[in-house]
């Protein structure tokens, strides 16, 4: 999910992603609840993924990011 939906905009070393549109997730190290909220509702230039991804997919990508950011 991260590769197909997030990697083009965000940097996350664990995923080999070097996007520069959105924040560098390795530097930001966002908490799980914040990631779920942001992915669900969007914000700034990030589109909302509610309706595009299932709640389970949102939870999975949020867990992946929170577990790997900064590592």
C-alpha positions as CSV (number, residue, x, y, z in Angstrom):
1,X,0.0,0.0,0.0
2,X,2.8,2.4,0.9
3,X,4.6,1.8,-2.4
4,X,1.5,2.3,-4.6
5,X,-0.2,5.2,-2.7
6,X,2.5,7.1,-0.6
7,X,6.0,6.6,-2.0
8,X,5.7,9.0,-4.8
9,X,5.2,11.9,-2.3
10,X,6.9,10.8,0.9
11,X,10.5,9.8,1.9
12,X,10.7,6.6,4.0
13,X,14.0,4.7,3.8
14,X,12.5,1.4,4.9
15,X,10.3,1.5,1.8
16,X,13.1,2.8,-0.5
17,X,10.9,5.9,-1.1
18,X,12.4,9.3,-1.8
19,X,9.3,11.5,-2.6
20,X,9.7,15.2,-1.9
21,X,6.1,16.5,-2.2
22,X,5.0,15.5,1.3
23,X,7.0,15.5,4.6
24,X,10.0,13.2,5.0
25,X,8.4,10.5,7.3
26,X,11.9,9.4,8.6
27,X,12.4,12.9,10.0
28,X,8.8,13.5,11.1
29,X,8.4,10.1,12.9
30,X,4.6,10.6,13.2
31,X,2.7,8.7,15.9
32,X,0.2,6.1,14.7
33,X,-3.0,8.0,15.5
34,X,-1.7,11.0,13.6
35,X,-0.9,8.9,10.5
36,X,-4.4,7.3,10.6
37,X,-6.0,10.7,10.8
38,X,-3.9,12.2,8.0
39,X,-4.3,9.2,5.7
40,X,-8.1,9.1,6.3
41,X,-8.8,12.8,6.1
42,X,-5.9,14.3,4.1
43,X,-4.7,17.7,4.7
44,X,-2.7,20.5,3.0
45,X,-1.9,19.0,-0.4
46,X,-2.4,15.4,0.7
47,X,-5.7,13.9,-0.5
48,X,-8.0,11.9,1.8
49,X,-7.8,8.2,1.3
50,X,-11.1,7.5,3.1
51,X,-13.2,5.7,0.5
52,X,-10.2,4.8,-1.6
53,X,-8.6,2.6,1.0
54,X,-10.5,0.4,3.4
55,X,-10.1,1.1,7.2
56,X,-8.0,-2.1,7.4
57,X,-5.7,-0.8,4.6
58,X,-5.4,2.6,6.3
59,X,-4.6,0.9,9.6
60,X,-2.0,-1.3,7.9
61,X,-0.2,1.5,6.1
62,X,-0.3,3.6,9.3
63,X,1.2,0.8,11.3
64,X,3.9,0.3,8.7
65,X,4.9,3.9,8.7
66,X,4.9,4.3,12.5
67,X,6.9,1.1,12.9
68,X,9.5,2.1,10.2
69,X,9.9,5.9,10.2
70,X,13.3,6.9,11.3
71,X,14.8,3.4,11.1
